[in-house]
Amino acid sequence: MSAIIKGLTIPSPLQELRLLTSKKKKLRVLIKRDDLIHPWLSGNKYRKLKYNLLHVKANNIDTILTFGGAYSNHLHATAGACALAGINSIGIIRGEIDKSNPTLKFCIEQGMKLISVSRTAYRNKENAEEIQEILHQFPEAYTIPEGGSNKLALKGASEIMEELTIQLGRQPDHIVLSCGTGGTTAGLLTSDNLSSCVLAFSALKSSHLKDEINLLSDFKNADKLTVNTNFHFGGYAKWETGLIQFINDFESEYDIPLDHVYNGKAMYGLMELIRSDYFESGSIICYIHTGGSQGKEGLKYTKNK
Protein backbone atom coordinates (compact mmCIF):
# COMPACT_ATOMS: atom_id res chain seq x y z
CA MET A 1 0.00 0.00 0.00
CA SER A 2 2.90 2.37 0.75
CA ALA A 3 3.90 1.99 -2.90
CA ILE A 4 0.51 3.46 -3.87
CA ILE A 5 -0.01 6.03 -1.11
CA LYS A 6 2.84 7.78 0.70
CA GLY A 7 2.87 9.14 4.24
CA LEU A 8 1.02 6.33 6.02
CA THR A 9 1.67 5.74 9.73
CA ILE A 10 1.63 1.95 9.97
CA PRO A 11 1.50 0.39 12.46
CA SER A 12 -0.68 3.00 14.10
CA PRO A 13 0.45 4.12 17.59
CA LEU A 14 -0.74 2.36 20.74
CA GLN A 15 -1.39 4.81 23.57
CA GLU A 16 -2.29 4.17 27.20
CA LEU A 17 -5.24 6.00 28.76
CA ARG A 18 -4.42 6.55 32.42
CA LEU A 19 -7.99 6.77 33.61
CA LEU A 20 -8.83 7.21 37.28
CA THR A 21 -11.53 4.56 36.97
CA SER A 22 -9.11 2.08 35.40
CA LYS A 23 -6.62 2.55 38.25
CA LYS A 24 -9.30 1.94 40.86
CA LYS A 25 -10.56 -1.17 39.11
CA LYS A 26 -7.09 -2.46 38.17
CA LEU A 27 -7.75 -2.23 34.47
CA ARG A 28 -5.28 -1.31 31.76
CA VAL A 29 -6.96 0.76 29.03
CA LEU A 30 -5.19 1.36 25.71
CA ILE A 31 -6.27 3.13 22.55
CA LYS A 32 -4.98 2.15 19.12
CA ARG A 33 -4.71 5.42 17.24
CA ASP A 34 -5.84 4.39 13.77
CA ASP A 35 -7.05 7.99 13.46
CA LEU A 36 -3.37 8.91 12.97
CA ILE A 37 -2.75 6.63 9.97
CA HIS A 38 -3.29 9.44 7.44
CA PRO A 39 -5.12 12.79 7.45
CA TRP A 40 -7.42 11.67 4.61
CA LEU A 41 -7.42 7.91 5.25
CA SER A 42 -7.86 7.83 8.98
CA GLY A 43 -9.08 4.94 11.07
CA ASN A 44 -10.87 1.97 9.61
CA LYS A 45 -11.16 3.63 6.19
CA TYR A 46 -7.52 2.89 5.41
CA ARG A 47 -8.01 -0.68 6.60
CA LYS A 48 -11.12 -1.18 4.49
CA LEU A 49 -9.76 0.45 1.35
CA LYS A 50 -6.26 -1.05 1.40
CA TYR A 51 -6.88 -4.31 -0.44
CA ASN A 52 -9.60 -2.81 -2.61
CA LEU A 53 -7.09 -0.26 -3.91
CA LEU A 54 -4.45 -2.92 -4.42
CA HIS A 55 -6.97 -5.03 -6.36
CA VAL A 56 -7.92 -2.08 -8.56
CA LYS A 57 -4.29 -1.28 -9.32
CA ALA A 58 -3.34 -4.90 -9.97
CA ASN A 59 -6.18 -5.27 -12.46
CA ASN A 60 -5.65 -1.94 -14.23
CA ILE A 61 -9.10 -0.66 -13.26
CA ASP A 62 -9.24 3.12 -13.54
CA THR A 63 -12.44 3.98 -11.64
CA ILE A 64 -13.96 3.23 -8.24
CA LEU A 65 -17.68 3.82 -7.70
CA THR A 66 -19.22 3.89 -4.24
CA PHE A 67 -22.11 5.21 -2.14
CA GLY A 68 -22.61 7.52 0.83
CA GLY A 69 -24.58 10.18 2.60
CA ALA A 70 -23.77 13.87 2.60
CA TYR A 71 -21.29 13.62 5.51
CA SER A 72 -19.95 10.12 4.82
CA ASN A 73 -16.50 9.25 6.20
CA HIS A 74 -16.30 6.53 3.57
CA LEU A 75 -16.90 8.93 0.67
CA HIS A 76 -14.36 11.37 2.09
CA ALA A 77 -11.71 8.67 2.45
CA THR A 78 -12.42 7.08 -0.93
CA ALA A 79 -12.13 10.42 -2.71
CA GLY A 80 -8.84 11.15 -0.95
CA ALA A 81 -7.41 7.68 -1.50
CA CYS A 82 -8.30 7.67 -5.19
CA ALA A 83 -6.74 11.09 -5.68
CA LEU A 84 -3.51 9.93 -4.02
CA ALA A 85 -3.47 6.67 -5.98
CA GLY A 86 -4.32 8.17 -9.37
CA ILE A 87 -7.71 6.45 -9.64
CA ASN A 88 -10.95 8.07 -10.81
CA SER A 89 -13.78 8.09 -8.28
CA ILE A 90 -17.57 8.35 -8.47
CA GLY A 91 -19.81 8.89 -5.45
CA ILE A 92 -23.54 8.20 -5.55
CA ILE A 93 -25.00 10.56 -2.97
CA ARG A 94 -28.20 10.16 -0.98
CA GLY A 95 -30.28 13.32 -1.53
CA GLU A 96 -29.24 16.72 -2.80
CA ILE A 97 -25.62 17.76 -3.28
CA ASP A 98 -24.66 20.78 -1.18
CA LYS A 99 -21.27 21.89 -2.50
CA SER A 100 -20.66 23.98 0.62
CA ASN A 101 -20.90 20.90 2.84
CA PRO A 102 -17.25 20.33 3.92
CA THR A 103 -17.32 16.59 3.22
CA LEU A 104 -18.70 16.91 -0.32
CA LYS A 105 -16.54 19.96 -0.96
CA PHE A 106 -13.46 17.87 -0.16
CA CYS A 107 -14.68 15.05 -2.43
CA ILE A 108 -15.13 17.49 -5.31
CA GLU A 109 -11.69 19.00 -4.69
CA GLN A 110 -10.17 15.51 -4.94
CA GLY A 111 -11.85 14.96 -8.30
CA MET A 112 -14.70 12.71 -7.25
CA LYS A 113 -17.70 12.85 -9.59
CA LEU A 114 -20.82 13.19 -7.43
CA ILE A 115 -24.20 11.90 -8.61
CA SER A 116 -27.33 12.64 -6.60
CA VAL A 117 -30.14 10.08 -6.29
CA SER A 118 -33.44 10.24 -4.45
CA ARG A 119 -33.56 8.98 -0.89
CA THR A 120 -36.13 6.38 -1.92
CA ALA A 121 -33.83 4.98 -4.61
CA TYR A 122 -30.86 5.06 -2.26
CA ARG A 123 -32.69 2.96 0.34
CA ASN A 124 -33.31 0.32 -2.33
CA LYS A 125 -29.88 0.40 -3.99
CA GLU A 126 -29.90 -3.16 -5.30
CA ASN A 127 -33.21 -2.83 -7.17
CA ALA A 128 -33.81 0.87 -7.81
CA GLU A 129 -34.00 1.63 -11.53
CA GLU A 130 -32.52 5.09 -10.92
CA ILE A 131 -29.32 3.57 -9.53
CA GLN A 132 -29.14 0.71 -12.02
CA GLU A 133 -29.17 3.24 -14.86
CA ILE A 134 -26.18 5.01 -13.30
CA LEU A 135 -24.28 1.75 -12.87
CA HIS A 136 -24.89 0.90 -16.53
CA GLN A 137 -23.22 4.18 -17.48
CA PHE A 138 -19.98 3.04 -15.81
CA PRO A 139 -19.75 -0.70 -16.57
CA GLU A 140 -15.97 -0.82 -16.10
CA ALA A 141 -16.01 0.82 -12.67
CA TYR A 142 -15.13 -1.20 -9.57
CA THR A 143 -18.01 -0.89 -7.07
CA ILE A 144 -17.46 -0.70 -3.33
CA PRO A 145 -20.56 -0.84 -1.08
CA GLU A 146 -21.69 1.92 1.26
CA GLY A 147 -19.35 2.02 4.25
CA GLY A 148 -16.75 0.02 2.36
CA SER A 149 -17.54 -3.32 3.98
CA ASN A 150 -16.69 -6.20 1.63
CA LYS A 151 -14.41 -9.25 1.83
CA LEU A 152 -11.29 -7.27 0.93
CA ALA A 153 -12.17 -4.74 3.64
CA LEU A 154 -12.33 -7.53 6.20
CA LYS A 155 -8.84 -8.65 5.21
CA GLY A 156 -7.51 -5.16 5.88
CA ALA A 157 -9.30 -4.84 9.22
CA SER A 158 -7.99 -8.21 10.41
CA GLU A 159 -4.45 -6.80 10.33
CA ILE A 160 -5.26 -4.71 13.40
CA MET A 161 -4.88 -7.87 15.50
CA GLU A 162 -1.48 -8.67 13.97
CA GLU A 163 -0.20 -5.17 14.78
CA LEU A 164 -1.65 -5.24 18.29
CA THR A 165 -0.10 -8.59 19.15
CA ILE A 166 3.34 -7.34 18.12
CA GLN A 167 2.97 -3.97 19.88
CA LEU A 168 1.53 -5.37 23.11
CA GLY A 169 3.34 -8.67 23.14
CA ARG A 170 0.01 -10.47 23.51
CA GLN A 171 -3.62 -10.03 22.58
CA PRO A 172 -5.67 -7.79 24.88
CA ASP A 173 -8.50 -9.36 26.88
CA HIS A 174 -11.03 -7.06 25.25
CA ILE A 175 -11.14 -5.20 21.94
CA VAL A 176 -13.64 -2.31 21.95
CA LEU A 177 -14.75 -0.26 18.96
CA SER A 178 -17.57 1.66 17.34
CA CYS A 179 -19.65 -0.13 14.74
CA GLY A 180 -21.64 1.12 11.73
CA THR A 181 -21.92 -1.37 8.88
CA GLY A 182 -19.93 -3.93 10.86
CA GLY A 183 -17.03 -4.43 8.46
CA THR A 184 -14.21 -3.59 10.88
CA THR A 185 -15.71 -5.72 13.64
CA ALA A 186 -16.18 -8.62 11.23
CA GLY A 187 -12.59 -8.21 10.08
CA LEU A 188 -11.33 -8.55 13.65
CA LEU A 189 -13.37 -11.72 14.07
CA THR A 190 -11.81 -13.28 10.97
CA SER A 191 -8.35 -13.01 12.52
CA ASP A 192 -6.66 -16.36 13.05
CA ASN A 193 -6.04 -17.46 16.66
CA LEU A 194 -8.23 -14.68 18.08
CA SER A 195 -8.35 -14.86 21.87
CA SER A 196 -9.71 -11.36 22.63
CA CYS A 197 -13.37 -10.71 23.31
CA VAL A 198 -14.72 -8.17 20.80
CA LEU A 199 -17.17 -5.54 22.06
CA ALA A 200 -18.78 -3.39 19.37
CA PHE A 201 -20.89 -0.35 20.22
CA SER A 202 -23.57 0.24 17.61
CA ALA A 203 -23.70 3.84 16.34
CA LEU A 204 -27.25 3.35 15.07
CA LYS A 205 -30.52 1.81 16.19
CA SER A 206 -30.37 -1.80 15.10
CA SER A 207 -31.74 -5.09 16.32
CA HIS A 208 -29.95 -7.14 13.67
CA LEU A 209 -26.41 -5.71 13.61
CA LYS A 210 -24.93 -8.74 15.39
CA ASP A 211 -26.44 -11.05 12.78
CA GLU A 212 -25.05 -8.88 9.97
CA ILE A 213 -21.56 -8.93 11.49
CA ASN A 214 -21.65 -12.71 11.87
CA LEU A 215 -22.77 -13.09 8.26
CA LEU A 216 -19.90 -10.88 7.09
CA SER A 217 -17.38 -12.92 9.09
CA ASP A 218 -18.94 -16.28 8.14
CA PHE A 219 -19.65 -16.78 11.85
CA LYS A 220 -15.95 -17.11 12.64
CA ASN A 221 -15.31 -16.45 16.36
CA ALA A 222 -18.99 -15.61 16.80
CA ASP A 223 -18.75 -16.67 20.45
CA LYS A 224 -16.29 -13.83 21.09
CA LEU A 225 -18.61 -11.07 19.81
CA THR A 226 -20.81 -8.77 21.89
CA VAL A 227 -22.79 -5.93 20.30
CA ASN A 228 -23.96 -3.18 22.65
CA THR A 229 -26.88 -1.09 21.35
CA ASN A 230 -27.43 1.09 24.42
CA PHE A 231 -25.35 4.11 23.37
CA HIS A 232 -26.60 5.17 19.93
CA PHE A 233 -28.01 8.44 21.37
CA GLY A 234 -31.15 8.36 19.25
CA GLY A 235 -29.82 6.77 16.09
CA TYR A 236 -27.30 7.20 13.33
CA ALA A 237 -25.62 10.64 13.31
CA LYS A 238 -27.91 11.80 16.15
CA TRP A 239 -26.53 13.20 19.36
CA GLU A 240 -27.43 14.78 22.68
CA THR A 241 -25.90 17.64 24.64
CA GLY A 242 -24.47 15.21 27.18
CA LEU A 243 -22.57 13.37 24.46
CA ILE A 244 -21.04 16.57 23.11
CA GLN A 245 -20.00 17.58 26.63
CA PHE A 246 -18.39 14.18 27.16
CA ILE A 247 -16.48 14.52 23.88
CA ASN A 248 -15.26 18.00 24.82
CA ASP A 249 -14.13 16.83 28.26
CA PHE A 250 -12.36 13.76 26.83
CA GLU A 251 -10.55 15.80 24.19
CA SER A 252 -9.49 18.36 26.79
CA GLU A 253 -8.07 15.68 29.08
CA TYR A 254 -6.39 13.39 26.54
CA ASP A 255 -5.91 15.52 23.42
CA ILE A 256 -7.53 12.76 21.35
CA PRO A 257 -10.32 13.78 18.95
CA LEU A 258 -13.68 12.00 19.04
CA ASP A 259 -16.55 12.46 16.61
CA HIS A 260 -20.25 12.57 17.52
CA VAL A 261 -21.32 9.83 15.07
CA TYR A 262 -19.05 6.93 16.01
CA ASN A 263 -16.17 7.20 18.45
CA GLY A 264 -17.75 9.65 20.86
CA LYS A 265 -20.62 7.23 21.44
CA ALA A 266 -18.42 4.15 21.75
CA MET A 267 -15.97 5.80 24.16
CA TYR A 268 -18.90 7.10 26.22
CA GLY A 269 -20.23 3.55 26.37
CA LEU A 270 -16.84 2.14 27.34
CA MET A 271 -16.53 4.58 30.25
CA GLU A 272 -20.01 3.68 31.46
CA LEU A 273 -19.19 -0.03 31.40
CA ILE A 274 -15.94 0.57 33.28
CA ARG A 275 -17.89 2.45 35.95
CA SER A 276 -20.43 -0.37 36.24
CA ASP A 277 -17.73 -3.07 36.72
CA TYR A 278 -18.46 -4.76 33.40
CA PHE A 279 -14.82 -5.82 32.97
CA GLU A 280 -12.99 -8.24 35.23
CA SER A 281 -10.28 -6.78 37.45
CA GLY A 282 -6.86 -7.02 35.81
CA SER A 283 -8.21 -6.95 32.25
CA ILE A 284 -6.34 -5.30 29.40
CA ILE A 285 -8.76 -3.36 27.22
CA CYS A 286 -7.83 -1.94 23.83
CA TYR A 287 -10.10 0.62 22.20
CA ILE A 288 -9.71 0.88 18.41
CA HIS A 289 -10.04 4.50 17.28
CA THR A 290 -11.76 4.13 13.91
CA GLY A 291 -11.23 7.73 12.79
CA GLY A 292 -14.10 9.84 11.48
CA SER A 293 -12.80 13.15 12.77
CA GLN A 294 -13.68 14.83 9.46
CA GLY A 295 -17.29 14.53 10.62
CA LYS A 296 -16.64 17.18 13.26
CA GLU A 297 -16.50 19.79 10.50
CA GLY A 298 -19.83 18.54 9.27
CA LEU A 299 -21.33 19.03 12.73
CA LYS A 300 -20.05 22.62 12.82
CA TYR A 301 -21.48 23.22 9.36
CA THR A 302 -24.95 21.89 10.21
CA LYS A 303 -25.04 23.94 13.41
CA ASN A 304 -24.22 27.13 11.49
CA LYS A 305 -26.55 26.60 8.55
RATATA-V664077 format. One line per field, one symbol per residue. ss: DSSP state (H for helix, E for strand, L for the rest). phi: phi as a letter, one per 30 degrees, with the letter a starting at -180 (. if undefined). psi: psi as a letter, one per 30 degrees, with the letter a starting at -180 (. if undefined). A space follows every 50 residues. Layout:
ss: ???
phi: ???
psi: ???
//
This chain:
ss: LLLLLLLLLLLLLEEELLLHHHHHLLLEEEEELHHHLLLLLLLHHHHHHH HHHHHHHHLLLLEEEEEELLLLHHHHHHHHHHHHHLLEEEEEEELLLLLL LHHHHHHHHLLLEEEEELHHHHHLLLLLHHHHHHHHHLLLLEELLHHHLL HHHHHHHHHHHHHHHHHHLLLLLEEEEEELLLHHHHHHHLLLLLLLEEEE EELLLLLLHHHHHHHHLLLLLHHHEEEELLLLLLLLLLLLHHHHHHHHHH HHHHLLLLLLLLHHHHHHHHHHHHHLLLLLLLLEEEEELLLLLLHHHHHH HHHHL
phi: .ddcbdidcbdddcbccddeddddchccccbddddcdaeccdidddedde ddddddddchdcbccabaddcddddeddddddddcicdbbcdcdidccdd edddddedddjddcbdbddddddcedcddedddddddbdcdcccdeiidb dddddddddedddddddciadddbcbadbcdjddddddddddhdcddccc cddbdacbddddddddchidhddccbccccbdhjkeicabeddddddddd dddchbdbcdccdddddededddddcidcdejdccbccdciiddddddde dddcd
psi: effeklgkjklllkkkjikeeeeeghkkklkjiffgekefhlbfeeeefd feeeeeefghkfkkkallafgkeeeeeeeeeeeefhkkkkkjkjaljjff keeeeeeefggkjkkklleeeefheffkeeeeeeeffiffkkkklkfgja eeeeeeeffeeeeeeeefglklekkkllkdfgeeeeeeffkkhkfkkjjk jkflkkfgeeeeeeeeghgkhfffkkkkgfhfhfakgllleeeeeeeeee eeefhkkklfedfeeeeeeeeeeeeghekkkfkkkjkjjgbgfffeeeee eeef.
//
